[in-house]
Amino acid sequence: MEHSQIILDILNKKNISAYRLAKETGISESLFSKWKKNPTSEISSSNLARIADYLDCSVDYLLGRTDNPVINR
């Protein structure tokens, strides 16, 4: 699974809107629209780190490298 799809799945499970995440992380909402349309879209490392911090998980978890969200935090 692509990392953008993993992020979208977590948001859905936690009932967090793209708008809320964008507002609280400073990442543009249009970027989330792009991910929804094309889940293989690239995500910059800085945005990935912001999202991981917001979702309280590791970047490795968002990248699909581990099933444990706290490894390498």
SULHUNOR-V85059 format. One record per run of one state. SS is the DSSP state (A for helix, B for strand, O for the rest). FROM is the first residue (numbers start at 0). TO is the last residue. If there is no record, write none. Layout:
SS|FROM|TO, SS|FROM|TO
This chain:
O|0|1, A|2|12, O|13|16, A|17|24, O|25|27, A|28|36, O|37|43, A|44|54, O|55|57, A|58|62, O|63|72
